[in-house]
Amino acid sequence: MDNTYTPQKVWKYENKNGGQFANINRPVSGATHNKELTVGKNPFQLYSLATPNGVKVTVMLEELLELGIKEAEYDAYLINIGEGDQFSSGFVEINPNSKIPALVDRSQVPHIRVFESGSILVYLAEKFNHFLPKELSKRTEVLNWLFWQMGSAPYLGGGFGHFYSYAPEKIEYCIDRFTMETKRQLDVLDKNLENRTYLAGEEYSIADIAVWPWYGALVQGSLYDAAEFLDASSYKNVLRWADLISKREAVKRGRLVNKSWGSEDQQLKERHHSSDFNSIKVE
């Protein structure tokens, strides 16, 4: 039986592609319903979910708070993407792309919206002068790896992750194609980390904060449950780096904010104050 797919002359949306998250995918942008976002009392208002992109921002905010920067206090509200919260009128107003995370800096007048996780990391790093060096050569190297992540992770998430974990059927060509690319990316990281403590050198930076929730989680087995499949143990430098980042107290906290799955004692669906972590198990 020939299962070859012949594309239509003009593609039409028929909403029958199946797979996890299929019910929230559509070919147009904009709000689907009217709903205002809840606003707390802290300078920053974060609307997110503890996916890798969301974890980047909560880790960054927790790192700033770990340094004693009280101006980085934030309220974190859960955006349930499976229920389409990202298509509410309030969310679309601060991120017309309807993707988490989205941040509002209410310490500024007028308030500043910041969307796209990489943009949020740069914004916070520049605002508080941490985790992004000022020296041109070091700053550029950090940004090199930050933008590497922004360009590479879609192949890991939308490519490998989708076809390995979420697609309605296992397609050998797709899994092979994106597994090959994912392993190539891990090899890039592994070679870079051979003679460096962190991605951009000897200083922890927003590059590490951006890459760890994706590739660190991947080799540690907490993303797509694919560590064995990818032979993650062979990327020894990436594993060493991932373990180092995992031990940071801010990372332990940040990875649990806006989490709504897994063990109940490791879910902090909303975060408004550091004391909120007292109600869950942080490890």
C-alpha positions as CSV (number, residue, x, y, z in Angstrom):
1,M,0.0,0.0,0.0
2,D,1.4,3.4,-1.0
3,N,1.1,5.9,1.8
4,T,2.9,8.7,0.0
5,Y,1.5,12.1,0.8
6,T,0.9,14.5,-2.1
7,P,0.5,18.1,-0.8
8,Q,-2.6,20.0,-2.0
9,K,-2.0,22.9,-4.4
10,V,-3.3,25.2,-1.7
11,W,-3.1,23.9,1.9
12,K,-6.4,24.1,3.8
13,Y,-6.8,23.9,7.6
14,E,-9.0,20.9,8.4
15,N,-8.1,20.4,12.1
16,K,-7.6,16.7,11.9
17,N,-3.9,16.3,12.4
18,G,-4.2,14.7,15.8
19,G,-1.6,14.3,18.4
20,Q,-1.1,16.0,21.7
21,F,-1.8,19.8,21.6
22,A,-3.6,19.5,18.3
23,N,-6.7,21.1,19.7
24,I,-4.8,24.4,20.4
25,N,-3.0,24.6,17.0
26,R,-4.5,26.9,14.3
27,P,-3.1,28.8,11.4
28,V,-4.3,32.3,12.6
29,S,-3.3,34.6,15.4
30,G,-5.2,36.7,17.9
31,A,-7.5,36.2,20.8
32,T,-10.3,33.6,20.9
33,H,-12.0,34.9,24.1
34,N,-12.1,37.9,26.3
35,K,-10.4,37.5,29.7
36,E,-8.3,39.9,31.6
37,L,-5.1,38.8,33.3
38,T,-4.8,38.8,37.1
39,V,-2.3,41.4,38.4
40,G,-0.4,41.1,41.6
41,K,1.6,43.6,43.8
42,N,5.2,42.8,42.7
43,P,7.2,44.8,40.2
44,F,7.1,42.0,37.7
45,Q,4.1,40.1,36.5
46,L,4.9,36.7,34.8
47,Y,2.4,34.7,32.9
48,S,3.9,31.3,32.1
49,L,4.1,27.5,32.4
50,A,7.0,25.4,33.5
51,T,8.0,24.2,30.1
52,P,11.7,24.7,29.2
53,N,11.0,28.2,27.8
54,G,9.1,29.1,31.0
55,V,11.7,27.7,33.3
56,K,14.3,30.0,31.7
57,V,12.6,33.1,33.1
58,T,11.7,31.8,36.6
59,V,15.3,30.6,37.0
60,M,16.5,34.0,36.0
61,L,14.2,35.8,38.4
62,E,15.1,33.4,41.2
63,E,18.8,34.0,40.5
64,L,18.4,37.7,40.8
65,L,16.5,37.3,44.1
66,E,19.2,34.9,45.3
67,L,21.6,37.9,44.8
68,G,19.4,40.0,47.1
69,I,17.9,42.1,44.4
70,K,14.5,42.8,45.9
71,E,13.4,44.8,42.8
72,A,13.2,41.5,40.9
73,E,10.3,40.3,43.0
74,Y,7.6,38.8,40.8
75,D,4.1,37.3,40.7
76,A,3.9,34.2,38.5
77,Y,0.5,33.1,37.1
78,L,-0.2,29.8,35.4
79,I,-1.0,29.9,31.8
80,N,-2.6,26.5,30.9
81,I,-1.7,26.1,27.2
82,G,-3.7,22.9,26.9
83,E,-6.8,24.9,27.8
84,G,-5.9,27.8,25.5
85,D,-5.2,30.4,28.1
86,Q,-2.6,31.9,25.8
87,F,-5.3,33.0,23.5
88,S,-7.2,35.2,26.0
89,S,-7.5,38.9,25.2
90,G,-5.3,39.8,28.2
91,F,-2.5,37.5,27.2
92,V,-2.5,38.4,23.6
93,E,-2.2,42.1,24.6
94,I,1.1,41.4,26.2
95,N,2.2,38.8,23.7
96,P,0.6,38.9,20.3
97,N,2.4,35.6,19.4
98,S,0.4,33.7,22.1
99,K,3.3,31.8,23.5
100,I,4.6,31.6,27.0
101,P,6.4,33.1,28.8
102,A,5.3,36.8,28.8
103,L,6.4,39.4,31.3
104,V,5.2,42.8,32.3
105,D,7.6,45.2,34.1
106,R,5.2,47.4,36.2
107,S,8.1,49.3,37.8
108,Q,8.3,51.4,34.6
109,V,5.8,54.1,33.5
110,P,4.3,53.2,31.1
111,H,4.6,49.5,31.9
112,I,6.8,47.5,29.6
113,R,5.7,44.2,28.1
114,V,8.5,41.7,27.3
115,F,7.8,38.5,25.3
116,E,10.0,35.8,23.8
117,S,12.1,34.1,26.5
118,G,15.5,35.2,25.0
119,S,14.3,38.8,25.0
120,I,13.1,38.5,28.6
121,L,16.5,37.2,29.7
122,V,18.4,40.0,28.0
123,Y,16.0,42.6,29.4
124,L,16.4,41.4,33.0
125,A,20.2,41.0,32.6
126,E,20.5,44.5,31.3
127,K,18.1,46.0,33.8
128,F,19.9,44.5,36.8
129,N,23.5,44.2,35.4
130,H,23.9,40.5,36.1
131,F,24.6,37.4,34.1
132,L,25.5,39.3,30.9
133,P,29.1,40.7,30.9
134,K,29.7,44.3,29.8
135,E,33.1,43.5,28.1
136,L,32.4,43.3,24.4
137,S,34.1,40.0,23.7
138,K,32.5,38.2,26.7
139,R,29.1,39.7,26.1
140,T,29.2,38.6,22.5
141,E,30.1,35.1,23.4
142,V,27.2,34.9,25.8
143,L,24.8,36.2,23.1
144,N,26.3,33.7,20.6
145,W,25.1,30.8,22.8
146,L,21.8,32.5,23.7
147,F,20.9,32.9,20.1
148,W,22.2,29.4,19.4
149,Q,19.6,28.1,21.8
150,M,16.8,30.2,20.3
151,G,17.6,28.8,16.8
152,S,18.4,25.2,17.8
153,A,15.7,24.3,20.3
154,P,12.8,24.4,17.8
155,Y,14.5,21.3,16.2
156,L,14.7,19.7,19.6
157,G,11.1,20.6,20.7
158,G,9.0,21.0,17.6
159,G,11.1,18.4,15.8
160,F,12.4,15.6,17.9
161,G,10.1,16.1,20.9
162,H,7.0,16.3,18.8
163,F,7.7,13.2,16.6
164,Y,9.2,11.1,19.4
165,S,6.7,11.9,22.1
166,Y,3.6,13.7,20.9
167,A,2.8,12.7,17.3
168,P,-0.2,10.5,16.8
169,E,2.0,7.9,15.0
170,K,5.7,7.1,15.0
171,I,7.2,8.1,11.7
172,E,10.6,6.6,11.2
173,Y,11.8,9.3,8.8
174,C,10.8,12.2,11.1
175,I,12.2,10.6,14.2
176,D,15.5,9.7,12.5
177,R,15.8,13.2,11.0
178,F,15.3,15.1,14.2
179,T,17.2,12.6,16.3
180,M,20.2,13.1,14.1
181,E,20.0,16.9,14.5
182,T,19.4,16.7,18.2
183,K,22.5,14.5,18.6
184,R,24.5,16.9,16.4
185,Q,23.4,19.8,18.7
186,L,24.5,17.8,21.8
187,D,27.8,17.2,20.2
188,V,28.2,20.9,19.6
189,L,27.6,21.6,23.3
190,D,29.8,18.8,24.4
191,K,32.8,20.0,22.4
192,N,32.2,23.6,23.6
193,L,32.1,22.5,27.2
194,E,35.3,20.4,27.0
195,N,37.5,23.2,28.2
196,R,34.9,25.5,29.8
197,T,33.0,25.4,33.0
198,Y,30.0,27.2,31.5
199,L,28.8,27.7,28.0
200,A,30.4,31.1,27.4
201,G,33.5,30.6,29.6
202,E,34.1,30.6,33.3
203,E,31.2,32.8,34.2
204,Y,27.6,31.6,34.7
205,S,25.3,33.6,32.3
206,I,22.0,33.9,30.6
207,A,23.4,31.5,28.0
208,D,23.4,28.7,30.7
209,I,20.0,29.8,32.0
210,A,18.6,29.5,28.5
211,V,20.2,26.3,27.4
212,W,19.9,24.2,30.6
213,P,16.1,23.8,30.7
214,W,16.2,22.2,27.2
215,Y,19.5,20.4,26.9
216,G,20.3,19.9,30.5
217,A,16.9,18.4,31.2
218,L,17.3,16.3,28.1
219,V,20.5,14.6,29.1
220,Q,19.3,14.2,32.7
221,G,16.2,12.3,31.5
222,S,13.5,14.8,32.5
223,L,12.6,15.9,29.0
224,Y,10.8,13.5,26.6
225,D,12.2,10.6,28.6
226,A,14.7,10.2,25.9
227,A,18.1,10.1,27.6
228,E,18.7,6.4,26.8
229,F,17.4,6.7,23.3
230,L,19.8,9.5,22.6
231,D,22.7,7.8,24.4
232,A,23.0,10.9,26.6
233,S,25.7,9.3,28.8
234,S,28.1,9.7,26.0
235,Y,27.9,13.5,26.2
236,K,30.0,13.6,29.4
237,N,30.8,17.4,29.3
238,V,27.1,18.3,28.9
239,L,26.2,16.0,31.8
240,R,28.9,17.5,34.0
241,W,27.6,21.0,33.1
242,A,23.9,20.0,33.6
243,D,24.6,18.6,37.0
244,L,26.5,21.7,38.0
245,I,23.6,24.0,37.0
246,S,21.0,21.7,38.7
247,K,22.7,22.2,42.1
248,R,22.1,25.9,42.1
249,E,19.4,26.9,44.7
250,A,17.7,29.4,42.3
251,V,17.5,26.6,39.6
252,K,15.9,24.2,42.1
253,R,13.2,26.8,42.8
254,G,12.8,28.2,39.4
255,R,12.1,24.9,37.7
256,L,9.0,24.3,40.0
257,V,7.3,27.7,39.4
258,N,4.1,27.4,37.3
259,K,4.5,23.6,37.3
260,S,1.1,21.8,37.0
261,W,2.1,18.2,36.5
262,G,4.1,15.5,38.2
263,S,4.3,15.0,42.0
264,E,1.9,17.3,43.8
265,D,4.6,18.3,46.4
266,Q,6.7,19.7,43.6
267,Q,4.1,21.9,41.9
268,L,4.0,25.7,42.6
269,K,1.3,26.7,40.2
270,E,1.4,30.4,41.3
271,R,4.3,32.2,43.0
272,H,3.9,35.6,44.8
273,H,6.6,35.5,47.5
274,S,9.6,33.4,48.5
275,S,7.7,31.9,51.3
276,D,5.5,30.1,48.8
277,F,8.2,27.6,48.4
278,N,7.7,26.5,52.0
279,S,4.6,24.7,50.9
280,I,6.4,22.3,48.4
281,K,9.4,20.1,48.3
282,V,12.4,21.9,46.7
283,E,15.3,19.6,45.8
